[in-house]
Amino acid sequence: MSIGYTEIILIVLVILLLFGAKRIPELARALGKAKKEFQKAKDEVETEVEEVSADDDPKKTEEKKES
């Protein structure tokens, strides 16, 4: 089940009617910023998880004790 060209055109027309042509660039910018912030937060969480899992790794703990 895929979306055809007719459905895409209909969706775009409805968006134009609801928001107007002037608001669409603002909405696109806001969505871009939100996506960037979400990606940044996701990367930070992944980094923290990797650091914590590296700290819990027994091999790395033994290497730190020997040093």
TORVODREN-808909 format. One record per atom (N, C-alpha, C): residue number from 1; residue in three letters; atom name; x, y negated, z negated. Coordinates in steps of 0.02 Angstrom, whole numbers, plus 32768, in hexadecimal, padded with zeros to 4 digits. Atoms other than C-alpha are relative to their C-alpha. Example, Ala and Ser with C-alpha at 12.3 -4.5 7.8 and 13.67 -1.06 7.14 Angstrom:
2
@tigu = 1 vexse = ALA kolza = N X = 802D Y = 803B Z = 8000;
@tigu = 1 vexse = ALA kolza = CA X = 8267 Y = 80E1 Z = 7E7A;
@tigu = 1 vexse = ALA kolza = C X = 802D Y = 7FC4 Z = 8000;
@tigu = 2 vexse = SER kolza = N X = 7FD6 Y = 803B Z = 8003;
@tigu = 2 vexse = SER kolza = CA X = 82AC Y = 8035 Z = 7E9B;
@tigu = 2 vexse = SER kolza = C X = 7FD9 Y = 7FC9 Z = 7FDB;
//
This chain:
67
@tigu = 1 vexse = MET kolza = N X = 802A Y = 803B Z = 8000;
@tigu = 1 vexse = MET kolza = CA X = 8000 Y = 8000 Z = 8000;
@tigu = 1 vexse = MET kolza = C X = 802C Y = 7FC2 Z = 8000;
@tigu = 2 vexse = SER kolza = N X = 7FD7 Y = 803B Z = 7FFB;
@tigu = 2 vexse = SER kolza = CA X = 8057 Y = 7F64 Z = 803C;
@tigu = 2 vexse = SER kolza = C X = 7FD6 Y = 7FC3 Z = 8011;
@tigu = 3 vexse = ILE kolza = N X = 8023 Y = 803E Z = 7FF2;
@tigu = 3 vexse = ILE kolza = CA X = 8026 Y = 7EAF Z = 804E;
@tigu = 3 vexse = ILE kolza = C X = 8010 Y = 7FEB Z = 8048;
@tigu = 4 vexse = GLY kolza = N X = 7FF6 Y = 8015 Z = 7FBB;
@tigu = 4 vexse = GLY kolza = CA X = 800E Y = 7E77 Z = 8102;
@tigu = 4 vexse = GLY kolza = C X = 8007 Y = 7FB5 Z = 8006;
@tigu = 5 vexse = TYR kolza = N X = 7FF7 Y = 8047 Z = 7FF3;
@tigu = 5 vexse = TYR kolza = CA X = 802A Y = 7DCF Z = 8152;
@tigu = 5 vexse = TYR kolza = C X = 7FC1 Y = 7FD8 Z = 7FF0;
@tigu = 6 vexse = THR kolza = N X = 803F Y = 8023 Z = 800D;
@tigu = 6 vexse = THR kolza = CA X = 7F73 Y = 7DA0 Z = 8143;
@tigu = 6 vexse = THR kolza = C X = 7FF8 Y = 7FF2 Z = 7FB5;
@tigu = 7 vexse = GLU kolza = N X = 8006 Y = 800A Z = 8049;
@tigu = 7 vexse = GLU kolza = CA X = 7F74 Y = 7DB9 Z = 8086;
@tigu = 7 vexse = GLU kolza = C X = 8032 Y = 7FCC Z = 7FE7;
@tigu = 8 vexse = ILE kolza = N X = 7FCE Y = 8031 Z = 8015;
@tigu = 8 vexse = ILE kolza = CA X = 8015 Y = 7D55 Z = 8073;
@tigu = 8 vexse = ILE kolza = C X = 7FEA Y = 7FBA Z = 8012;
@tigu = 9 vexse = ILE kolza = N X = 8018 Y = 8042 Z = 7FEA;
@tigu = 9 vexse = ILE kolza = CA X = 7FCE Y = 7CC4 Z = 80D7;
@tigu = 9 vexse = ILE kolza = C X = 7FC6 Y = 7FE9 Z = 7FD4;
@tigu = 10 vexse = LEU kolza = N X = 8038 Y = 8011 Z = 802B;
@tigu = 10 vexse = LEU kolza = CA X = 7F2F Y = 7CC9 Z = 806F;
@tigu = 10 vexse = LEU kolza = C X = 8018 Y = 7FEB Z = 7FBB;
@tigu = 11 vexse = ILE kolza = N X = 7FE5 Y = 8011 Z = 8042;
@tigu = 11 vexse = ILE kolza = CA X = 7F92 Y = 7CC6 Z = 7FCC;
@tigu = 11 vexse = ILE kolza = C X = 8021 Y = 7FBB Z = 8002;
@tigu = 12 vexse = VAL kolza = N X = 7FDE Y = 8040 Z = 7FF9;
@tigu = 12 vexse = VAL kolza = CA X = 7FFB Y = 7C33 Z = 8009;
@tigu = 12 vexse = VAL kolza = C X = 7FCC Y = 7FC7 Z = 8005;
@tigu = 13 vexse = LEU kolza = N X = 8035 Y = 8033 Z = 7FFA;
@tigu = 13 vexse = LEU kolza = CA X = 7F5E Y = 7BD2 Z = 803A;
@tigu = 13 vexse = LEU kolza = C X = 7FDD Y = 7FF3 Z = 7FBE;
@tigu = 14 vexse = VAL kolza = N X = 8020 Y = 8008 Z = 8041;
@tigu = 14 vexse = VAL kolza = CA X = 7F0E Y = 7BF1 Z = 7F91;
@tigu = 14 vexse = VAL kolza = C X = 802E Y = 7FD9 Z = 7FD1;
@tigu = 15 vexse = ILE kolza = N X = 7FD0 Y = 8025 Z = 802A;
@tigu = 15 vexse = ILE kolza = CA X = 7FAD Y = 7BB4 Z = 7F3A;
@tigu = 15 vexse = ILE kolza = C X = 8001 Y = 7FB7 Z = 8014;
@tigu = 16 vexse = LEU kolza = N X = 8002 Y = 8045 Z = 7FE9;
@tigu = 16 vexse = LEU kolza = CA X = 7FAD Y = 7B18 Z = 7FA6;
@tigu = 16 vexse = LEU kolza = C X = 7FC2 Y = 7FDB Z = 7FE9;
@tigu = 17 vexse = LEU kolza = N X = 803F Y = 8020 Z = 8016;
@tigu = 17 vexse = LEU kolza = CA X = 7EF8 Y = 7AF5 Z = 7F7B;
@tigu = 17 vexse = LEU kolza = C X = 8000 Y = 7FF4 Z = 7FB5;
@tigu = 18 vexse = LEU kolza = N X = 8002 Y = 8008 Z = 8049;
@tigu = 18 vexse = LEU kolza = CA X = 7F12 Y = 7B10 Z = 7EC1;
@tigu = 18 vexse = LEU kolza = C X = 8031 Y = 7FCB Z = 7FE7;
@tigu = 19 vexse = PHE kolza = N X = 7FCC Y = 802B Z = 801C;
@tigu = 19 vexse = PHE kolza = CA X = 7FB4 Y = 7AB0 Z = 7EA7;
@tigu = 19 vexse = PHE kolza = C X = 800F Y = 7FC3 Z = 802B;
@tigu = 20 vexse = GLY kolza = N X = 7FEF Y = 8038 Z = 7FD5;
@tigu = 20 vexse = GLY kolza = CA X = 7FC6 Y = 7A3E Z = 7F3D;
@tigu = 20 vexse = GLY kolza = C X = 8047 Y = 8005 Z = 8019;
@tigu = 21 vexse = ALA kolza = N X = 7FBE Y = 7FFB Z = 7FE0;
@tigu = 21 vexse = ALA kolza = CA X = 805D Y = 7A27 Z = 7FAD;
@tigu = 21 vexse = ALA kolza = C X = 8037 Y = 7FDF Z = 7FD7;
@tigu = 22 vexse = LYS kolza = N X = 7FCE Y = 8024 Z = 8026;
@tigu = 22 vexse = LYS kolza = CA X = 80B5 Y = 79AF Z = 7F37;
@tigu = 22 vexse = LYS kolza = C X = 8018 Y = 8028 Z = 7FC3;
@tigu = 23 vexse = ARG kolza = N X = 7FEF Y = 7FDB Z = 803D;
@tigu = 23 vexse = ARG kolza = CA X = 80B2 Y = 7A25 Z = 7EA1;
@tigu = 23 vexse = ARG kolza = C X = 8028 Y = 8040 Z = 800E;
@tigu = 24 vexse = ILE kolza = N X = 7FDF Y = 7FC0 Z = 7FF1;
@tigu = 24 vexse = ILE kolza = CA X = 80F7 Y = 7AC0 Z = 7EFA;
@tigu = 24 vexse = ILE kolza = C X = 804C Y = 7FFD Z = 7FF6;
@tigu = 25 vexse = PRO kolza = N X = 7FB7 Y = 8003 Z = 800D;
@tigu = 25 vexse = PRO kolza = CA X = 81AF Y = 7A85 Z = 7EFC;
@tigu = 25 vexse = PRO kolza = C X = 8010 Y = 7FFD Z = 7FB5;
@tigu = 26 vexse = GLU kolza = N X = 7FF5 Y = 8004 Z = 8048;
@tigu = 26 vexse = GLU kolza = CA X = 81A0 Y = 7A5A Z = 7E43;
@tigu = 26 vexse = GLU kolza = C X = 7FF8 Y = 8045 Z = 7FE0;
@tigu = 27 vexse = LEU kolza = N X = 800B Y = 7FBD Z = 801B;
@tigu = 27 vexse = LEU kolza = CA X = 815A Y = 7B06 Z = 7E1D;
@tigu = 27 vexse = LEU kolza = C X = 8039 Y = 802F Z = 8013;
@tigu = 28 vexse = ALA kolza = N X = 7FC8 Y = 7FD5 Z = 7FEA;
@tigu = 28 vexse = ALA kolza = CA X = 81E3 Y = 7B5A Z = 7E83;
@tigu = 28 vexse = ALA kolza = C X = 803F Y = 7FF1 Z = 7FD8;
@tigu = 29 vexse = ARG kolza = N X = 7FC6 Y = 8013 Z = 8029;
@tigu = 29 vexse = ARG kolza = CA X = 8269 Y = 7AF8 Z = 7E25;
@tigu = 29 vexse = ARG kolza = C X = 7FFA Y = 801C Z = 7FBA;
@tigu = 30 vexse = ALA kolza = N X = 800B Y = 7FE7 Z = 8043;
@tigu = 30 vexse = ALA kolza = CA X = 821C Y = 7B26 Z = 7D7F;
@tigu = 30 vexse = ALA kolza = C X = 8009 Y = 804C Z = 7FFD;
@tigu = 31 vexse = LEU kolza = N X = 7FF7 Y = 7FB8 Z = 7FFE;
@tigu = 31 vexse = LEU kolza = CA X = 8215 Y = 7BDD Z = 7DB0;
@tigu = 31 vexse = LEU kolza = C X = 804A Y = 8013 Z = 8007;
@tigu = 32 vexse = GLY kolza = N X = 7FB9 Y = 7FF3 Z = 7FF8;
@tigu = 32 vexse = GLY kolza = CA X = 82CB Y = 7BD7 Z = 7DE7;
@tigu = 32 vexse = GLY kolza = C X = 8026 Y = 7FF6 Z = 7FBE;
@tigu = 33 vexse = LYS kolza = N X = 7FE0 Y = 800D Z = 8041;
@tigu = 33 vexse = LYS kolza = CA X = 8301 Y = 7B8A Z = 7D41;
@tigu = 33 vexse = LYS kolza = C X = 7FEF Y = 8037 Z = 7FCD;
@tigu = 34 vexse = ALA kolza = N X = 8014 Y = 7FCC Z = 802E;
@tigu = 34 vexse = ALA kolza = CA X = 829C Y = 7C0A Z = 7CE0;
@tigu = 34 vexse = ALA kolza = C X = 8024 Y = 8041 Z = 800F;
@tigu = 35 vexse = LYS kolza = N X = 7FDD Y = 7FC2 Z = 7FED;
@tigu = 35 vexse = LYS kolza = CA X = 82EA Y = 7C99 Z = 7D42;
@tigu = 35 vexse = LYS kolza = C X = 8049 Y = 7FFC Z = 7FEA;
@tigu = 36 vexse = LYS kolza = N X = 7FBA Y = 8009 Z = 8014;
@tigu = 36 vexse = LYS kolza = CA X = 8399 Y = 7C52 Z = 7D22;
@tigu = 36 vexse = LYS kolza = C X = 8008 Y = 8007 Z = 7FB5;
@tigu = 37 vexse = GLU kolza = N X = 7FFD Y = 7FFA Z = 8049;
@tigu = 37 vexse = GLU kolza = CA X = 8378 Y = 7C41 Z = 7C67;
@tigu = 37 vexse = GLU kolza = C X = 7FF5 Y = 8048 Z = 7FE9;
@tigu = 38 vexse = PHE kolza = N X = 800D Y = 7FBA Z = 8011;
@tigu = 38 vexse = PHE kolza = CA X = 8331 Y = 7CF1 Z = 7C5F;
@tigu = 38 vexse = PHE kolza = C X = 803D Y = 802B Z = 800F;
@tigu = 39 vexse = GLN kolza = N X = 7FC4 Y = 7FDA Z = 7FEE;
@tigu = 39 vexse = GLN kolza = CA X = 83CA Y = 7D37 Z = 7CBA;
@tigu = 39 vexse = GLN kolza = C X = 8038 Y = 7FF3 Z = 7FCE;
@tigu = 40 vexse = LYS kolza = N X = 7FCC Y = 8013 Z = 8030;
@tigu = 40 vexse = LYS kolza = CA X = 843E Y = 7CD8 Z = 7C44;
@tigu = 40 vexse = LYS kolza = C X = 7FF4 Y = 8023 Z = 7FBD;
@tigu = 41 vexse = ALA kolza = N X = 8010 Y = 7FDF Z = 803F;
@tigu = 41 vexse = ALA kolza = CA X = 83E4 Y = 7D1C Z = 7BAA;
@tigu = 41 vexse = ALA kolza = C X = 800B Y = 804B Z = 8005;
@tigu = 42 vexse = LYS kolza = N X = 7FF7 Y = 7FB8 Z = 7FF6;
@tigu = 42 vexse = LYS kolza = CA X = 83E5 Y = 7DCD Z = 7BF2;
@tigu = 42 vexse = LYS kolza = C X = 804B Y = 8012 Z = 7FFF;
@tigu = 43 vexse = ASP kolza = N X = 7FB8 Y = 7FF3 Z = 7FFF;
@tigu = 43 vexse = ASP kolza = CA X = 84A1 Y = 7DC2 Z = 7C13;
@tigu = 43 vexse = ASP kolza = C X = 801E Y = 7FFA Z = 7FBA;
@tigu = 44 vexse = GLU kolza = N X = 7FE7 Y = 8008 Z = 8044;
@tigu = 44 vexse = GLU kolza = CA X = 84C1 Y = 7D84 Z = 7B62;
@tigu = 44 vexse = GLU kolza = C X = 7FEE Y = 803D Z = 7FD5;
@tigu = 45 vexse = VAL kolza = N X = 8016 Y = 7FC6 Z = 8027;
@tigu = 45 vexse = VAL kolza = CA X = 845D Y = 7E14 Z = 7B17;
@tigu = 45 vexse = VAL kolza = C X = 8029 Y = 803D Z = 8015;
@tigu = 46 vexse = GLU kolza = N X = 7FD8 Y = 7FC8 Z = 7FE9;
@tigu = 46 vexse = GLU kolza = CA X = 84B9 Y = 7E92 Z = 7B85;
@tigu = 46 vexse = GLU kolza = C X = 8047 Y = 7FFC Z = 7FE5;
@tigu = 47 vexse = THR kolza = N X = 7FBC Y = 8009 Z = 801A;
@tigu = 47 vexse = THR kolza = CA X = 8561 Y = 7E49 Z = 7B4E;
@tigu = 47 vexse = THR kolza = C X = 8002 Y = 8013 Z = 7FB6;
@tigu = 48 vexse = GLU kolza = N X = 8002 Y = 7FF0 Z = 8047;
@tigu = 48 vexse = GLU kolza = CA X = 8530 Y = 7E55 Z = 7A96;
@tigu = 48 vexse = GLU kolza = C X = 7FF8 Y = 804B Z = 7FF4;
@tigu = 49 vexse = VAL kolza = N X = 800A Y = 7FB8 Z = 8007;
@tigu = 49 vexse = VAL kolza = CA X = 84F4 Y = 7F08 Z = 7AAB;
@tigu = 49 vexse = VAL kolza = C X = 8041 Y = 8025 Z = 800F;
@tigu = 50 vexse = GLU kolza = N X = 7FC0 Y = 7FE0 Z = 7FEF;
@tigu = 50 vexse = GLU kolza = CA X = 8598 Y = 7F38 Z = 7AFF;
@tigu = 50 vexse = GLU kolza = C X = 8033 Y = 7FF6 Z = 7FC9;
@tigu = 51 vexse = GLU kolza = N X = 7FD1 Y = 800D Z = 8036;
@tigu = 51 vexse = GLU kolza = CA X = 85FC Y = 7EE5 Z = 7A74;
@tigu = 51 vexse = GLU kolza = C X = 7FF0 Y = 802C Z = 7FC3;
@tigu = 52 vexse = VAL kolza = N X = 8014 Y = 7FD8 Z = 803A;
@tigu = 52 vexse = VAL kolza = CA X = 8599 Y = 7F3E Z = 79EC;
@tigu = 52 vexse = VAL kolza = C X = 800E Y = 804A Z = 800D;
@tigu = 53 vexse = SER kolza = N X = 7FF4 Y = 7FB9 Z = 7FF1;
@tigu = 53 vexse = SER kolza = CA X = 85A4 Y = 7FE6 Z = 7A43;
@tigu = 53 vexse = SER kolza = C X = 804B Y = 800E Z = 8003;
@tigu = 54 vexse = ALA kolza = N X = 7FB7 Y = 7FF7 Z = 8000;
@tigu = 54 vexse = ALA kolza = CA X = 8660 Y = 7FCC Z = 7A5B;
@tigu = 54 vexse = ALA kolza = C X = 801A Y = 8001 Z = 7FB8;
@tigu = 55 vexse = ASP kolza = N X = 7FEC Y = 8001 Z = 8046;
@tigu = 55 vexse = ASP kolza = CA X = 8670 Y = 7FA5 Z = 79A1;
@tigu = 55 vexse = ASP kolza = C X = 7FEE Y = 8042 Z = 7FDE;
@tigu = 56 vexse = ASP kolza = N X = 8016 Y = 7FC1 Z = 801E;
@tigu = 56 vexse = ASP kolza = CA X = 8612 Y = 8045 Z = 7976;
@tigu = 56 vexse = ASP kolza = C X = 8023 Y = 803D Z = 801E;
@tigu = 57 vexse = ASP kolza = N X = 7FDD Y = 7FC8 Z = 7FDF;
@tigu = 57 vexse = ASP kolza = CA X = 867F Y = 80B0 Z = 79E9;
@tigu = 57 vexse = ASP kolza = C X = 8037 Y = 8019 Z = 7FD1;
@tigu = 58 vexse = PRO kolza = N X = 7FCE Y = 7FE5 Z = 802F;
@tigu = 58 vexse = PRO kolza = CA X = 86E7 Y = 8123 Z = 7977;
@tigu = 58 vexse = PRO kolza = C X = 8047 Y = 7FFB Z = 801A;
@tigu = 59 vexse = LYS kolza = N X = 7FBC Y = 8004 Z = 7FE4;
@tigu = 59 vexse = LYS kolza = CA X = 877D Y = 8124 Z = 79ED;
@tigu = 59 vexse = LYS kolza = C X = 801C Y = 7FBA Z = 7FF7;
@tigu = 60 vexse = LYS kolza = N X = 7FE9 Y = 8045 Z = 8006;
@tigu = 60 vexse = LYS kolza = CA X = 8789 Y = 8067 Z = 79EC;
@tigu = 60 vexse = LYS kolza = C X = 800C Y = 7FEE Z = 7FB6;
@tigu = 61 vexse = THR kolza = N X = 7FF8 Y = 800D Z = 8047;
@tigu = 61 vexse = THR kolza = CA X = 8774 Y = 8063 Z = 792E;
@tigu = 61 vexse = THR kolza = C X = 8042 Y = 801D Z = 7FE8;
@tigu = 62 vexse = GLU kolza = N X = 7FC1 Y = 7FE0 Z = 8014;
@tigu = 62 vexse = GLU kolza = CA X = 8807 Y = 80DD Z = 7918;
@tigu = 62 vexse = GLU kolza = C X = 803B Y = 7FD9 Z = 801C;
@tigu = 63 vexse = GLU kolza = N X = 7FCA Y = 8027 Z = 7FE3;
@tigu = 63 vexse = GLU kolza = CA X = 8873 Y = 8076 Z = 798E;
@tigu = 63 vexse = GLU kolza = C X = 800C Y = 7FC0 Z = 7FD9;
@tigu = 64 vexse = LYS kolza = N X = 7FF9 Y = 803E Z = 8027;
@tigu = 64 vexse = LYS kolza = CA X = 8850 Y = 7FD9 Z = 7928;
@tigu = 64 vexse = LYS kolza = C X = 8021 Y = 800E Z = 7FBD;
@tigu = 65 vexse = LYS kolza = N X = 7FE4 Y = 7FEE Z = 8041;
@tigu = 65 vexse = LYS kolza = CA X = 887D Y = 8033 Z = 7885;
@tigu = 65 vexse = LYS kolza = C X = 804B Y = 800E Z = 8007;
@tigu = 66 vexse = GLU kolza = N X = 7FBB Y = 7FEF Z = 7FF6;
@tigu = 66 vexse = GLU kolza = CA X = 8922 Y = 8071 Z = 78CD;
@tigu = 66 vexse = GLU kolza = C X = 802C Y = 7FC3 Z = 800C;
@tigu = 67 vexse = SER kolza = N X = 7FD9 Y = 803D Z = 7FEF;
@tigu = 67 vexse = SER kolza = CA X = 8958 Y = 7FC2 Z = 7905;
@tigu = 67 vexse = SER kolza = C X = 8012 Y = 7FD8 Z = 7FC4;
//
